């Protein structure tokens, strides 16, 4: 899977792509780790919810740059949200 960010193609795994699409579709709202897992892995997933942290970290490393107009924010104790960077 590929994403285009600032005109550059970025390779993403299937889980990274699905996670990014999910948080973008919920832009401005905080998504809990549990909601992300249910949407991406399904309700029958019994692994560690911290897998979401790893996916978010990899997405940030691949697509978030100084020039990015958006950022994925960590909401302590809750989950993640994506918003436009404050100017």
N, C-alpha and C positions, 0 to 999 in steps of 0.2 A: 504494500500500500504506500501511496505517496501523498504528501500534502505540499501545497505550494505556499510558501511564506516569503513575502517580499521578493517575489519573482524567482525564488530558488526552490527546486524540488527537494523535499526531505523524505527519506525513507522512514516509514513507521511500521511497527508490527500491527497485526490485526487488533490486538487488545489496546494498543496505544491509539489507533485510529478510532475505535469504538468509544474509548474513554474521552478522547478529545471531542468527538461529535456530541457525546452526551453532555459534557459540561458546557459546550458552546450552545447547545439547544436549551440549556438552563441558565444562560448568561444573566449575571446580576443576582442570581439566587444561589444560596449555599447548598451544595449536594453532600450529603453525609457519605461516609465510606460505604455504609450498608446499602444506600440507594444506588451508588455506583456499581457495587458488586452485583446487586440484584439485576440491574439493567444490562451489565456486560457479561457476567458469569452465570447468572440465573439464580433462582431462589434455592436451588439444591446445592449451592457452593458451601462447603464446610471448612474452607481453609482460613488462614489468618487475614483479617481485614487490612493489615498493613501492606498487603500486596498492592493496594491502591496507591499507597505512598510511593512505592517503587515505580509504578507506571507513571505517576505524575512527575516524579523526579526525572525520568527518562524523557518525557515529553518536554519538560522545561529545558533540559540540556540540548535537545534537538531543535526546538523552534523558538524559544524565547531569547531575543537578543536586545541590545540597547535600542535598536530601531523599531522594535515591536510596538504596536499601538495598543496591545493588550497584555495582561498578565494573569497568571493563575495564582490566586491568593490562597494561603492556608488559613482556615478559620479554626482557631485553637479549640480542640475538644469536639469539633463538629465534622469538618470535612474541607471541601474546596469550592471555590467559585472563580469564574473568569470575568474580568471586567476590563474596560479601557483604562489605560494608565492615566493617572492624574497628570495634568500639565502644569 
